[in-house]
């Protein structure tokens, strides 16, 4: 049974939808398409992009130049979404994505933001103490590796292209995609070639 808050949210959503239809702002078909696109969005979409970039230098170049076009090249619907930028990790540079104001997130390719990404603690500490935040996730980087914190905004969303794990040189794209986690594409974790689960929402930092 829905809570009173959920019931009220549903009522308001239905009212807005009915108004949009009555004003001919949209059509039932367009609403259905948007629902389909939203439901299809998940970290598995971003993992497909990462795996292909690891295997295909031309696609990697496209992904770094224009994340939106790279997503669309894999059939990921980006219409209506803010531009997508992709940050490449290297041996000298590690990227960490945060939204300092709210929860701006590349939903088209990663789905809904996890609870920890929206938390005030993560948003503040990722800027003040990025290495401390990474350590809570079990991510310890060499001192020589620079950590760059990038702010995702309403106008421009970001995801990370992490380093490909050693020992995966002969892996096919599908197997590579299976080891890429949501946290890897935000920068709080690193891909682990021993991972066996499908991409999904990272649970949160270690306690």
C-alpha positions in Angstrom: 0.0 0.0 0.0 1.4 3.4 -1.0 2.2 5.9 1.8 0.3 9.2 1.8 3.3 11.0 0.3 3.6 8.5 -2.5 -0.2 8.7 -3.1 0.0 12.5 -3.3 3.0 12.3 -5.7 1.1 10.0 -7.9 -1.9 12.2 -7.9 0.2 15.3 -8.9 2.0 13.3 -11.6 -1.3 12.2 -13.1 -2.6 15.8 -13.0 0.5 17.2 -14.7 0.3 14.5 -17.4 -3.3 15.2 -18.0 -2.6 18.9 -18.3 0.2 18.4 -20.8 -2.0 16.2 -22.9 -5.0 18.7 -22.7 -2.7 21.6 -23.8 -1.2 19.5 -26.7 2.3 19.9 -25.2 2.9 16.2 -25.6 1.2 13.1 -26.8 0.6 9.7 -25.1 3.1 8.2 -27.4 5.8 10.6 -26.4 5.1 10.0 -22.7 5.3 6.3 -23.3 8.6 6.7 -25.1 10.0 8.8 -22.2 8.9 6.1 -19.7 10.6 3.4 -21.8 13.8 5.4 -22.0 13.8 6.1 -18.2 13.2 2.4 -17.4 16.0 1.3 -19.8 18.6 3.6 -18.1 20.9 1.7 -15.8 24.7 1.4 -15.0 24.8 -1.4 -17.6 24.4 1.2 -20.3 27.5 3.0 -19.2 29.4 -0.2 -18.7 28.8 -1.1 -22.3 30.3 2.2 -23.3 33.4 1.7 -21.1 33.9 -1.9 -22.4 33.7 -0.7 -26.0 36.1 2.2 -25.4 38.6 -0.3 -23.9 38.4 -2.5 -27.0 37.9 0.1 -29.8 40.3 3.1 -30.1 38.0 4.9 -32.5 35.1 4.6 -30.2 37.2 5.7 -27.2 38.2 8.8 -29.2 34.5 9.5 -29.9 33.5 8.9 -26.3 36.1 11.4 -25.0 35.2 14.0 -27.6 31.4 13.8 -27.3 29.9 11.4 -24.7 26.4 12.0 -26.1 27.3 10.9 -29.6 29.1 7.9 -28.2 26.1 6.8 -26.2 23.8 7.3 -29.2 26.2 5.2 -31.3 25.3 2.2 -29.0 21.6 2.9 -29.3 21.3 4.7 -25.9 18.6 7.3 -26.1 19.9 10.8 -25.2 17.2 13.0 -26.6 16.3 15.6 -24.0 19.3 14.7 -21.7 22.0 17.3 -20.9 25.3 16.9 -22.7 27.5 14.1 -21.5 31.2 14.5 -20.8 33.6 11.6 -20.3 36.7 11.9 -18.0 39.5 9.5 -18.8 41.5 8.1 -15.9 45.3 7.6 -16.5 48.2 6.4 -14.4 48.8 10.0 -13.4 45.2 11.3 -13.0 42.1 9.9 -11.3 38.7 11.6 -11.7 36.0 11.8 -9.1 32.5 13.1 -10.0 30.2 14.9 -7.6 27.3 17.3 -7.8 27.9 19.9 -5.1 24.4 21.5 -5.3 22.0 18.5 -5.6 22.1 15.2 -7.5 22.8 16.0 -11.1 23.7 12.6 -12.6 24.1 11.1 -16.1 20.8 9.2 -15.7 20.6 8.3 -19.4 23.7 6.1 -19.1 23.8 5.3 -15.4 20.2 5.3 -14.3 19.0 7.0 -11.1 21.7 8.3 -8.7 22.4 6.1 -5.7 21.6 7.4 -2.3 25.2 8.1 -1.3 25.7 10.4 -4.4 22.9 12.6 -3.2 24.0 12.7 0.4 25.2 16.0 1.8 28.2 14.2 3.3 29.5 12.9 0.0 28.8 16.2 -1.8 30.8 18.1 0.8 33.6 15.7 1.6 34.3 14.7 -2.1 35.5 18.3 -2.6 37.3 18.8 0.8 38.9 15.4 1.2 38.6 13.3 -2.0 41.3 10.9 -1.0 39.6 10.3 2.4 36.3 9.6 0.6 38.0 7.2 -1.8 39.7 5.4 1.1 36.3 4.7 2.6 35.4 2.8 -0.5 38.6 0.9 -0.3 40.2 2.9 -3.2 43.8 3.8 -2.3 45.7 5.5 -5.0 49.5 6.1 -5.3 50.6 9.4 -3.8 51.8 10.5 -7.3 48.4 10.1 -8.8 46.5 13.4 -8.9 42.8 13.3 -7.9 40.6 15.7 -9.9 37.1 16.4 -8.6 34.6 17.4 -11.3 31.3 19.0 -10.6 28.3 17.6 -12.5 25.7 20.2 -13.1 22.2 20.7 -14.6 23.8 21.8 -17.8 26.5 19.2 -18.2 26.8 15.7 -16.8 30.0 13.7 -16.3 31.0 10.0 -16.2 34.4 8.4 -15.8 36.2 6.1 -18.3 38.3 4.1 -15.8 41.6 2.3 -16.5 41.2 -1.1 -17.9 42.3 -3.7 -15.3 45.5 -5.6 -16.1 45.0 -9.2 -17.2 41.9 -8.5 -19.3 43.6 -8.0 -22.6 42.0 -10.9 -24.3 38.5 -10.4 -22.8 35.5 -9.7 -25.1 33.4 -6.6 -24.6 30.5 -8.5 -22.9 32.8 -9.9 -20.3 34.5 -6.6 -19.7 31.1 -4.8 -19.3 30.2 -7.3 -16.6 33.0 -6.2 -14.4 32.3 -2.4 -14.6 30.4 -1.1 -11.6 28.5 2.1 -11.1 31.1 3.4 -8.7 33.8 2.8 -11.3 32.1 5.3 -13.6 31.8 7.9 -10.9 35.3 7.4 -9.7 34.8 6.1 -6.1 35.9 2.6 -7.0 38.2 0.9 -9.6 37.3 -1.9 -11.9 38.3 -5.3 -10.5 38.9 -8.1 -13.0 37.8 -10.6 -10.3 34.4 -9.0 -10.2 31.6 -11.5 -11.2 28.4 -9.4 -10.7 26.7 -7.5 -13.4 26.9 -3.7 -13.2 24.6 -2.3 -10.6 24.2 0.3 -7.9 27.2 0.5 -5.6 26.1 0.0 -2.1 28.1 2.8 -0.5 31.4 3.5 1.2 32.8 1.0 3.6 31.9 1.5 7.2 
